[in-house]
Amino acid sequence: MVFRLNNLWFKINFSCLIPLLVLFFDLIFNRLGADPIQAMHIRLGDWSMRFLWLTLAVTPIQTLTKWQGMAAYRQLLGLYAFFYASLHFITYLAIDHGFMWRLIGIDIRESSYIWLGLIAYTITLLLAVSSPKWAKKRMGKNWKKLHKFIYIAAIAVIIHYYWQLKGNLAEPLFYLIIIILLLSFRIAVWIKNRQFNKMMIPTTKKVVVASIEKVSIVDQTVELPAKTLK
């Protein structure tokens, strides 16, 4: 059983690295088009977004399929989203601008989409740093609050992606539909659980009231013989 789990873990890790291997070979054999740097930059960003979407898809898939084992791989997919986002960011700094901070500063001031990319990357960075078990224990309830920011990161990524493509709606619309479906599923589950909790509260009150009435009836039946004797 341990071997199977480790084998599956290895397969998932290898699968997550395939996009990077394909990009590496495309770069070596000059298959990235007329602007290989831009193509590499965009492809790394695309895969970061896809892994972020896969991370958000774990809970809905787990709920629908009842496969509890999927939760163990949610963190792994999230870390790969951060990994590809880091490569995307490093490519922007090192290859696109050669660490020329003055040009980077000008680009940030003039390009609104970069701000959204920085917001999304900062959130994924915080989520990655807080992913170990010791961080989860130390943060307590704040850990869940922090990891809810993944939804803000997803929205920022979509807008960043759309603005970067400068009006090309096809791919951003496709990923937007996916994130809307994922978020709608979570909202529907939240509403359902909230309604269920509201239905349970009155039932509990009725049981308590009924038990109190029974106790008072028992007390009265015990006291009546004593009054009759007097």
NUDO-832884 format. One record per residue (C-alpha): residue in three letters; x negated, y, z. Coordinates in steps of 0.001 Angstrom, whole numbers. Example, Ala and Ser with C-alpha at 12.3 -4.5 7.8 and 13.67 -1.06 7.14 Angstrom:
2
<site lumdo="ALA" u="-12300" v="-4500" w="7800"/>
<site lumdo="SER" u="-13670" v="-1060" w="7140"/>
//
This chain:
230
<site lumdo="MET" u="0" v="0" w="0"/>
<site lumdo="VAL" u="-2840" v="2356" w="892"/>
<site lumdo="PHE" u="-4540" v="1530" w="-2397"/>
<site lumdo="ARG" u="-1369" v="2324" w="-4331"/>
<site lumdo="LEU" u="-947" v="5665" w="-2596"/>
<site lumdo="ASN" u="-4578" v="6589" w="-3193"/>
<site lumdo="ASN" u="-4279" v="5443" w="-6786"/>
<site lumdo="LEU" u="-1189" v="7616" w="-7292"/>
<site lumdo="TRP" u="-2935" v="10540" w="-5608"/>
<site lumdo="PHE" u="-5877" v="10119" w="-7987"/>
<site lumdo="LYS" u="-3573" v="9990" w="-11025"/>
<site lumdo="ILE" u="-1787" v="13180" w="-9993"/>
<site lumdo="ASN" u="-5071" v="15025" w="-9440"/>
<site lumdo="PHE" u="-6415" v="13827" w="-12766"/>
<site lumdo="SER" u="-3193" v="14858" w="-14527"/>
<site lumdo="CYS" u="-3421" v="18319" w="-12985"/>
<site lumdo="LEU" u="-6955" v="18724" w="-14344"/>
<site lumdo="ILE" u="-6095" v="17645" w="-17897"/>
<site lumdo="PRO" u="-5118" v="21204" w="-19009"/>
<site lumdo="LEU" u="-8536" v="22436" w="-17895"/>
<site lumdo="LEU" u="-10304" v="19628" w="-19760"/>
<site lumdo="VAL" u="-8311" v="20348" w="-22925"/>
<site lumdo="LEU" u="-9160" v="24040" w="-22633"/>
<site lumdo="PHE" u="-12837" v="23181" w="-22193"/>
<site lumdo="PHE" u="-12937" v="21048" w="-25354"/>
<site lumdo="ASP" u="-10937" v="23622" w="-27322"/>
<site lumdo="LEU" u="-13491" v="26228" w="-26297"/>
<site lumdo="ILE" u="-16450" v="24049" w="-27310"/>
<site lumdo="PHE" u="-14984" v="23114" w="-30700"/>
<site lumdo="ASN" u="-13757" v="26666" w="-31449"/>
<site lumdo="ARG" u="-10055" v="25826" w="-31427"/>
<site lumdo="LEU" u="-8883" v="28901" w="-29494"/>
<site lumdo="GLY" u="-8229" v="31117" w="-32500"/>
<site lumdo="ALA" u="-9586" v="34519" w="-33462"/>
<site lumdo="ASP" u="-9731" v="35782" w="-29854"/>
<site lumdo="PRO" u="-10901" v="32828" w="-27719"/>
<site lumdo="ILE" u="-11354" v="34908" w="-24553"/>
<site lumdo="GLN" u="-7783" v="36187" w="-24659"/>
<site lumdo="ALA" u="-6483" v="32707" w="-25505"/>
<site lumdo="MET" u="-8364" v="31181" w="-22569"/>
<site lumdo="HIS" u="-7147" v="33907" w="-20237"/>
<site lumdo="ILE" u="-3501" v="33445" w="-21244"/>
<site lumdo="ARG" u="-3635" v="29647" w="-21143"/>
<site lumdo="LEU" u="-4998" v="29618" w="-17585"/>
<site lumdo="GLY" u="-2241" v="32002" w="-16530"/>
<site lumdo="ASP" u="380" v="29827" w="-18210"/>
<site lumdo="TRP" u="-746" v="26737" w="-16325"/>
<site lumdo="SER" u="-825" v="28612" w="-13048"/>
<site lumdo="MET" u="2815" v="29560" w="-13619"/>
<site lumdo="ARG" u="3775" v="26023" w="-14633"/>
<site lumdo="PHE" u="2271" v="24534" w="-11479"/>
<site lumdo="LEU" u="4062" v="27170" w="-9418"/>
<site lumdo="TRP" u="7331" v="26105" w="-11081"/>
<site lumdo="LEU" u="6538" v="22435" w="-10395"/>
<site lumdo="THR" u="5942" v="23303" w="-6743"/>
<site lumdo="LEU" u="9371" v="24941" w="-6534"/>
<site lumdo="ALA" u="10953" v="21972" w="-8342"/>
<site lumdo="VAL" u="9840" v="19429" w="-5723"/>
<site lumdo="THR" u="12633" v="20173" w="-3223"/>
<site lumdo="PRO" u="15512" v="20040" w="-5771"/>
<site lumdo="ILE" u="14150" v="16822" w="-7297"/>
<site lumdo="GLN" u="13666" v="15331" w="-3839"/>
<site lumdo="THR" u="17236" v="16282" w="-2854"/>
<site lumdo="LEU" u="18769" v="14816" w="-6014"/>
<site lumdo="THR" u="16690" v="11615" w="-6152"/>
<site lumdo="LYS" u="16416" v="11033" w="-2363"/>
<site lumdo="TRP" u="12709" v="10297" w="-2869"/>
<site lumdo="GLN" u="11177" v="11658" w="328"/>
<site lumdo="GLY" u="7658" v="10844" w="-853"/>
<site lumdo="MET" u="7658" v="13834" w="-3205"/>
<site lumdo="ALA" u="7182" v="16270" w="-323"/>
<site lumdo="ALA" u="3633" v="14978" w="130"/>
<site lumdo="TYR" u="2687" v="16306" w="-3329"/>
<site lumdo="ARG" u="4305" v="19737" w="-3039"/>
<site lumdo="GLN" u="1261" v="21164" w="-1281"/>
<site lumdo="LEU" u="-1054" v="19629" w="-3888"/>
<site lumdo="LEU" u="867" v="21215" w="-6768"/>
<site lumdo="GLY" u="862" v="24548" w="-4956"/>
<site lumdo="LEU" u="-2906" v="24379" w="-4551"/>
<site lumdo="TYR" u="-3307" v="23699" w="-8265"/>
<site lumdo="ALA" u="-1132" v="26741" w="-8981"/>
<site lumdo="PHE" u="-3585" v="28759" w="-6899"/>
<site lumdo="PHE" u="-6559" v="27043" w="-8577"/>
<site lumdo="TYR" u="-5444" v="27989" w="-12089"/>
<site lumdo="ALA" u="-4433" v="31470" w="-10914"/>
<site lumdo="SER" u="-7960" v="31925" w="-9529"/>
<site lumdo="LEU" u="-9489" v="30862" w="-12852"/>
<site lumdo="HIS" u="-7103" v="33242" w="-14615"/>
<site lumdo="PHE" u="-8183" v="36077" w="-12305"/>
<site lumdo="ILE" u="-11909" v="35270" w="-12569"/>
<site lumdo="THR" u="-11631" v="35149" w="-16365"/>
<site lumdo="TYR" u="-10091" v="38615" w="-16303"/>
<site lumdo="LEU" u="-12876" v="40005" w="-14089"/>
<site lumdo="ALA" u="-15898" v="38184" w="-15499"/>
<site lumdo="ILE" u="-15197" v="37413" w="-19149"/>
<site lumdo="ASP" u="-12680" v="40078" w="-20150"/>
<site lumdo="HIS" u="-14457" v="42944" w="-18359"/>
<site lumdo="GLY" u="-17872" v="41539" w="-17371"/>
<site lumdo="PHE" u="-17413" v="42735" w="-13746"/>
<site lumdo="MET" u="-17468" v="46338" w="-14960"/>
<site lumdo="TRP" u="-15460" v="47752" w="-12062"/>
<site lumdo="ARG" u="-14903" v="51165" w="-13622"/>
<site lumdo="LEU" u="-13193" v="49623" w="-16646"/>
<site lumdo="ILE" u="-11251" v="47274" w="-14384"/>
<site lumdo="GLY" u="-10053" v="50239" w="-12322"/>
<site lumdo="ILE" u="-8906" v="52086" w="-15448"/>
<site lumdo="ASP" u="-7128" v="48973" w="-16700"/>
<site lumdo="ILE" u="-5327" v="48517" w="-13375"/>
<site lumdo="ARG" u="-4177" v="52145" w="-13329"/>
<site lumdo="GLU" u="-2906" v="52051" w="-16905"/>
<site lumdo="SER" u="-1358" v="48558" w="-16947"/>
<site lumdo="SER" u="1646" v="48014" w="-14676"/>
<site lumdo="TYR" u="1735" v="44261" w="-15315"/>
<site lumdo="ILE" u="-1650" v="43848" w="-13600"/>
<site lumdo="TRP" u="-166" v="45116" w="-10322"/>
<site lumdo="LEU" u="2450" v="42385" w="-10414"/>
<site lumdo="GLY" u="-229" v="39827" w="-11210"/>
<site lumdo="LEU" u="-2240" v="41006" w="-8199"/>
<site lumdo="ILE" u="840" v="40756" w="-5963"/>
<site lumdo="ALA" u="1539" v="37208" w="-7138"/>
<site lumdo="TYR" u="-2104" v="36172" w="-6749"/>
<site lumdo="THR" u="-2350" v="37664" w="-3247"/>
<site lumdo="ILE" u="714" v="35683" w="-2170"/>
<site lumdo="THR" u="-626" v="32426" w="-3619"/>
<site lumdo="LEU" u="-3958" v="33125" w="-1911"/>
<site lumdo="LEU" u="-2237" v="33509" w="1471"/>
<site lumdo="LEU" u="-205" v="30352" w="880"/>
<site lumdo="ALA" u="-3323" v="28382" w="-59"/>
<site lumdo="VAL" u="-5282" v="29598" w="2980"/>
<site lumdo="SER" u="-2391" v="28704" w="5302"/>
<site lumdo="SER" u="-1774" v="25273" w="3744"/>
<site lumdo="PRO" u="-3941" v="23118" w="6102"/>
<site lumdo="LYS" u="-2210" v="21393" w="9036"/>
<site lumdo="TRP" u="-4158" v="23352" w="11642"/>
<site lumdo="ALA" u="-2962" v="26627" w="10099"/>
<site lumdo="LYS" u="628" v="25393" w="10120"/>
<site lumdo="LYS" u="417" v="24482" w="13814"/>
<site lumdo="ARG" u="-1251" v="27737" w="14732"/>
<site lumdo="MET" u="1249" v="29916" w="12847"/>
<site lumdo="GLY" u="4320" v="28073" w="14146"/>
<site lumdo="LYS" u="7604" v="29553" w="12873"/>
<site lumdo="ASN" u="5717" v="32264" w="10983"/>
<site lumdo="TRP" u="4365" v="29579" w="8636"/>
<site lumdo="LYS" u="7804" v="28982" w="7102"/>
<site lumdo="LYS" u="8456" v="32714" w="6865"/>
<site lumdo="LEU" u="5176" v="33221" w="5010"/>
<site lumdo="HIS" u="5784" v="30375" w="2573"/>
<site lumdo="LYS" u="9164" v="31825" w="1593"/>
<site lumdo="PHE" u="7169" v="34546" w="-163"/>
<site lumdo="ILE" u="6596" v="32006" w="-2933"/>
<site lumdo="TYR" u="9908" v="33209" w="-4423"/>
<site lumdo="ILE" u="8596" v="36780" w="-4580"/>
<site lumdo="ALA" u="5460" v="35450" w="-6266"/>
<site lumdo="ALA" u="7577" v="33602" w="-8844"/>
<site lumdo="ILE" u="9566" v="36735" w="-9720"/>
<site lumdo="ALA" u="6378" v="38819" w="-9925"/>
<site lumdo="VAL" u="4808" v="36216" w="-12224"/>
<site lumdo="ILE" u="7768" v="36281" w="-14625"/>
<site lumdo="ILE" u="7686" v="40082" w="-14941"/>
<site lumdo="HIS" u="3876" v="40043" w="-15216"/>
<site lumdo="TYR" u="4118" v="37449" w="-17983"/>
<site lumdo="TYR" u="6785" v="39373" w="-19913"/>
<site lumdo="TRP" u="4983" v="42721" w="-19735"/>
<site lumdo="GLN" u="1685" v="41134" w="-20727"/>
<site lumdo="LEU" u="3182" v="39659" w="-23904"/>
<site lumdo="LYS" u="4554" v="43115" w="-24796"/>
<site lumdo="GLY" u="8095" v="42281" w="-25819"/>
<site lumdo="ASN" u="7817" v="38612" w="-26800"/>
<site lumdo="LEU" u="10949" v="37236" w="-25119"/>
<site lumdo="ALA" u="10913" v="33568" w="-26152"/>
<site lumdo="GLU" u="8546" v="32001" w="-23604"/>
<site lumdo="PRO" u="9304" v="34378" w="-20683"/>
<site lumdo="LEU" u="13020" v="33706" w="-21193"/>
<site lumdo="PHE" u="12415" v="29955" w="-21086"/>
<site lumdo="TYR" u="10521" v="30165" w="-17784"/>
<site lumdo="LEU" u="13050" v="32673" w="-16433"/>
<site lumdo="ILE" u="15881" v="30191" w="-17022"/>
<site lumdo="ILE" u="13924" v="27509" w="-15167"/>
<site lumdo="ILE" u="13285" v="29714" w="-12132"/>
<site lumdo="ILE" u="16944" v="30842" w="-12093"/>
<site lumdo="LEU" u="18069" v="27201" w="-12028"/>
<site lumdo="LEU" u="15621" v="26336" w="-9244"/>
<site lumdo="LEU" u="16604" v="29316" w="-7107"/>
<site lumdo="SER" u="20323" v="28749" w="-7781"/>
<site lumdo="PHE" u="20004" v="25182" w="-6548"/>
<site lumdo="ARG" u="18373" v="26323" w="-3313"/>
<site lumdo="ILE" u="21010" v="29019" w="-2776"/>
<site lumdo="ALA" u="23803" v="26474" w="-3369"/>
<site lumdo="VAL" u="22276" v="24087" w="-813"/>
<site lumdo="TRP" u="21894" v="26941" w="1683"/>
<site lumdo="ILE" u="25563" v="27971" w="1265"/>
<site lumdo="LYS" u="26706" v="24359" w="1610"/>
<site lumdo="ASN" u="24722" v="23865" w="4820"/>
<site lumdo="ARG" u="26019" v="27158" w="6195"/>
<site lumdo="GLN" u="29646" v="26175" w="5529"/>
<site lumdo="PHE" u="29061" v="22761" w="7090"/>
<site lumdo="ASN" u="27664" v="24359" w="10245"/>
<site lumdo="LYS" u="30684" v="26681" w="10470"/>
<site lumdo="MET" u="33028" v="23689" w="10199"/>
<site lumdo="MET" u="31210" v="21871" w="12983"/>
<site lumdo="ILE" u="31342" v="24732" w="15522"/>
<site lumdo="PRO" u="35190" v="24874" w="15962"/>
<site lumdo="THR" u="35310" v="21092" w="16279"/>
<site lumdo="THR" u="32865" v="21258" w="19158"/>
<site lumdo="LYS" u="34939" v="23937" w="20897"/>
<site lumdo="LYS" u="38114" v="21874" w="20599"/>
<site lumdo="VAL" u="36399" v="18884" w="22157"/>
<site lumdo="VAL" u="35181" v="21009" w="25060"/>
<site lumdo="VAL" u="38636" v="22561" w="25614"/>
<site lumdo="ALA" u="40307" v="19172" w="25446"/>
<site lumdo="SER" u="37875" v="17747" w="27990"/>
<site lumdo="ILE" u="38542" v="20679" w="30354"/>
<site lumdo="GLU" u="42314" v="20148" w="30073"/>
<site lumdo="LYS" u="41910" v="16461" w="30866"/>
<site lumdo="VAL" u="39859" v="17288" w="33939"/>
<site lumdo="SER" u="42505" v="19755" w="35192"/>
<site lumdo="ILE" u="45269" v="17174" w="34671"/>
<site lumdo="VAL" u="43308" v="14589" w="36627"/>
<site lumdo="ASP" u="42737" v="17094" w="39437"/>
<site lumdo="GLN" u="46468" v="17848" w="39635"/>
<site lumdo="THR" u="47439" v="14185" w="39771"/>
<site lumdo="VAL" u="44995" v="13627" w="42594"/>
<site lumdo="GLU" u="46304" v="16583" w="44609"/>
<site lumdo="LEU" u="50048" v="15721" w="44270"/>
<site lumdo="PRO" u="50095" v="12696" w="46607"/>
<site lumdo="ALA" u="48383" v="14764" w="49300"/>
<site lumdo="LYS" u="51152" v="17426" w="49134"/>
<site lumdo="THR" u="53859" v="14728" w="49284"/>
<site lumdo="LEU" u="52380" v="13234" w="52469"/>
<site lumdo="LYS" u="52548" v="16594" w="54168"/>
//
